[in-house]
Amino acid sequence: FFSLFAKRAMLAAIAAQSLAFHAPRTAPPSDRSARAVPPSLGWLGGAASLTDEAKAARAREEALVSWLQDNDVYMSPQSGWGRAGHPLRVESDTSDDFEPSGRGLIARRSIIQNERLLEVPGRLVMTKARAQEVLGAAVPEEMGEYIALALLLVHERAKGSASMWAPYIGVLPSIEDVGPSYAWAEAELALLKGSGALDSTRSFQAKLHAEYAALRETTLARHADVLPADVVTYDAFVWGMTMLLSRGVDLKDEDAGTGQLGLVPYADLLNHSPYSSSTFMYTAIP
């Protein structure tokens, strides 16, 4: 399980691997209750007044919540036996420091330090190990985590509704929504002339092109049955990398003293604040 805390605490009665999110002090409940009443998706209300685009977005969010609950993610706002109600909810539009932050999670009530916020089963978390399970020999041990996860994302997106991650991928943004400078049009990049940002952008663009060219000559050529070139296009590859750069987290294993790159469905809707002292941790839950 991926466990998200407001700080570290021991959990009982869960026999699985876990990822833990630490946010900076009151121990959470010690056991995991049975699945309680489904959350009242108040953020899905008022649909009659929404545009078709907004309705489609909310339908994708509702599908994500249903998928998470079907996969044992506790999301009930009601308190259960030995467990507080889930304190978060999805909002289509959030803001941070008075600037739009897009879709994200907000607190529906006050949260105390060390409170358990959410748990996500490890089988839903995207890591290089999962990419190796799904893509097999196409992801050798020497392949970097970013490349491996980008390939997994592109592969699963191409499967559409057949992918186990389909509801999660359905809420991921487009490159345009994220807006990284390496995806800007030349006219927009011209506005950066004379700044170090332009040099950094050009350098990163060159790296993306070089990485994709290497993939075409090696992985895509050798494993076209799993990763066909018409699926893993340059644009698709850049989208996958953009998702990782915008929402990938370093999952630290406290016991082993190591870390790994991961995409954690739902938890990655927590928009980053530069003032946050929180960290993600990867732990085993007995």
LINZI-V521640 format. One record per residue. RES is the residue in three letters. PHI is phi in radians with two decimals (none if undefined). OMEGA is omega in whole degrees, 0 to 359 (NA if undefined). Layout:
# LINZI-V521640
<<RES	PHI	OMEGA> <RES	PHI	OMEGA>>
This chain:
# LINZI-V521640
<<PHE	none	168> <PHE	-1.64	180> <SER	-1.97	180> <LEU	-1.96	181> <PHE	-1.97	167> <ALA	-1.57	141> <LYS	3.08	188> <ARG	-1.32	173> <ALA	-2.76	179> <MET	-1.41	176> <LEU	-1.96	179> <ALA	-2.12	174> <ALA	1.11	175> <ILE	-2.25	181> <ALA	-1.69	180> <ALA	-2.96	173> <GLN	-1.33	181> <SER	-2.48	172> <LEU	-1.96	183> <ALA	-2.12	177> <PHE	-1.82	181> <HIS	-1.87	172> <ALA	-2.13	190> <PRO	-1.01	NA> <ARG	none	NA> <THR	none	184> <ALA	-1.12	178> <PRO	-1.33	177> <PRO	-0.99	187> <SER	-1.52	176> <ASP	-2.27	184> <ARG	-1.68	182> <SER	-1.34	174> <ALA	-1.14	182> <ARG	-1.03	185> <ALA	-1.75	182> <VAL	-1.05	179> <PRO	-1.01	182> <PRO	-1.16	173> <SER	-1.41	187> <LEU	-1.35	182> <GLY	-1.06	180> <TRP	-1.24	177> <LEU	-1.72	183> <GLY	-1.33	177> <GLY	1.18	185> <ALA	-1.15	184> <ALA	-1.08	183> <SER	-1.62	184> <LEU	-1.52	173> <THR	-1.26	179> <ASP	-1.06	179> <GLU	-1.13	180> <ALA	-1.18	178> <LYS	-1.10	179> <ALA	-1.11	179> <ALA	-1.11	181> <ARG	-1.22	176> <ALA	-1.12	178> <ARG	-1.17	178> <GLU	-1.16	178> <GLU	-1.11	178> <ALA	-1.12	178> <LEU	-1.11	181> <VAL	-1.08	179> <SER	-1.08	179> <TRP	-1.09	180> <LEU	-1.10	180> <GLN	-1.14	178> <ASP	-1.13	179> <ASN	-1.88	170> <ASP	1.23	173> <VAL	-1.57	182> <TYR	-1.33	183> <MET	-2.30	181> <SER	-1.25	176> <PRO	-1.33	180> <GLN	-1.53	177> <SER	-1.21	177> <GLY	-2.00	180> <TRP	-1.12	179> <GLY	1.24	182> <ARG	-2.60	177> <ALA	-1.33	178> <GLY	-1.16	179> <HIS	-1.10	189> <PRO	-1.58	187> <LEU	-2.00	171> <ARG	-2.61	180> <VAL	-1.49	173> <GLU	-2.19	181> <SER	-1.17	182> <ASP	-2.30	177> <THR	-2.15	178> <SER	-2.43	179> <ASP	-2.42	184> <ASP	0.90	176> <PHE	1.18	176> <GLU	-2.07	179> <PRO	-1.04	179> <SER	-2.09	179> <GLY	1.28	181> <ARG	-1.11	180> <GLY	-2.92	177> <LEU	-1.79	174> <ILE	-2.23	179> <ALA	-1.44	177> <ARG	-1.60	177> <ARG	-2.78	178> <SER	-1.15	181> <ILE	-2.09	179> <ILE	-1.56	178> <GLN	-1.11	181> <ASN	1.34	178> <GLU	-1.26	176> <ARG	-1.27	183> <LEU	-1.68	179> <LEU	-2.84	175> <GLU	-2.29	177> <VAL	-2.19	180> <PRO	-0.98	181> <GLY	-1.00	182> <ARG	-1.17	179> <LEU	-1.58	183> <VAL	-1.44	178> <MET	-1.58	178> <THR	-2.39	177> <LYS	-1.08	179> <ALA	-1.05	178> <ARG	-1.19	177> <ALA	-1.08	178> <GLN	-1.18	177> <GLU	-1.13	184> <VAL	-1.41	187> <LEU	-1.73	176> <GLY	1.07	185> <ALA	-1.13	178> <ALA	-1.19	179> <VAL	-2.13	179> <PRO	-1.25	183> <GLU	-1.03	183> <GLU	-1.36	179> <MET	-1.21	180> <GLY	-1.18	183> <GLU	-1.11	182> <TYR	-1.09	180> <ILE	-1.13	181> <ALA	-1.05	182> <LEU	-1.26	177> <ALA	-1.09	179> <LEU	-1.14	178> <LEU	-1.09	180> <LEU	-1.06	181> <VAL	-1.10	179> <HIS	-1.04	182> <GLU	-1.25	178> <ARG	-1.10	181> <ALA	-1.17	180> <LYS	-1.35	179> <GLY	1.08	184> <SER	-1.17	179> <ALA	-1.32	180> <SER	-1.35	176> <MET	-1.13	180> <TRP	-1.67	186> <ALA	-0.93	180> <PRO	-1.11	178> <TYR	-1.24	181> <ILE	-1.08	180> <GLY	-1.10	179> <VAL	-1.77	178> <LEU	-1.23	183> <PRO	-1.35	173> <SER	-1.47	176> <ILE	-1.06	181> <GLU	-1.11	178> <ASP	-1.12	180> <VAL	-1.30	175> <GLY	1.27	179> <PRO	-1.20	184> <SER	-1.09	181> <TYR	-1.23	177> <ALA	-1.88	180> <TRP	-1.25	173> <ALA	-1.29	182> <GLU	-1.04	180> <ALA	-1.10	178> <GLU	-1.30	179> <LEU	-1.12	180> <ALA	-1.07	179> <LEU	-1.21	180> <LEU	-1.61	183> <LYS	-0.95	180> <GLY	1.63	180> <SER	-1.88	177> <GLY	-1.18	180> <ALA	-1.09	180> <LEU	-1.17	178> <ASP	-1.09	180> <SER	-1.12	179> <THR	-1.13	179> <ARG	-1.06	180> <SER	-1.11	181> <PHE	-1.22	176> <GLN	-1.05	180> <ALA	-1.11	179> <LYS	-1.14	179> <LEU	-1.09	179> <HIS	-1.10	180> <ALA	-1.14	179> <GLU	-1.11	181> <TYR	-1.20	178> <ALA	-1.07	178> <ALA	-1.14	178> <LEU	-1.11	180> <ARG	-1.08	183> <GLU	-1.39	185> <THR	-2.03	187> <THR	-0.99	183> <LEU	-1.20	179> <ALA	-1.28	184> <ARG	-1.51	186> <HIS	-2.24	181> <ALA	-1.11	179> <ASP	-1.22	181> <VAL	-1.72	184> <LEU	-2.21	181> <PRO	-1.11	184> <ALA	-1.11	179> <ASP	-1.35	174> <VAL	-1.70	179> <VAL	-1.56	177> <THR	-1.36	178> <TYR	-1.07	181> <ASP	-1.08	179> <ALA	-1.15	179> <PHE	-1.08	179> <VAL	-1.13	176> <TRP	-1.04	180> <GLY	-1.05	179> <MET	-1.14	180> <THR	-1.12	178> <MET	-1.08	181> <LEU	-1.20	181> <LEU	-1.21	183> <SER	-1.65	185> <ARG	-2.51	176> <GLY	-1.17	180> <VAL	-2.22	176> <ASP	-1.54	182> <LEU	-1.55	184> <LYS	-1.47	176> <ASP	-1.68	183> <GLU	-1.11	183> <ASP	-1.28	182> <ALA	-1.52	181> <GLY	1.26	181> <THR	-2.17	179> <GLY	-2.49	177> <GLN	-2.60	178> <LEU	-1.32	180> <GLY	-2.62	170> <LEU	-1.96	184> <VAL	-1.96	179> <PRO	-0.92	180> <TYR	1.36	180> <ALA	-1.09	181> <ASP	-1.34	173> <LEU	-1.45	175> <LEU	-1.30	182> <ASN	-1.23	187> <HIS	-1.31	172> <SER	-2.04	179> <PRO	-1.13	181> <TYR	-1.68	183> <SER	-1.36	175> <SER	-1.90	183> <SER	-1.41	176> <THR	-2.45	174> <PHE	-1.62	178> <MET	-2.22	179> <TYR	-1.94	184> <THR	-2.35	175> <ALA	-1.70	178> <ILE	-1.84	181> <PRO	-1.21	NA>>
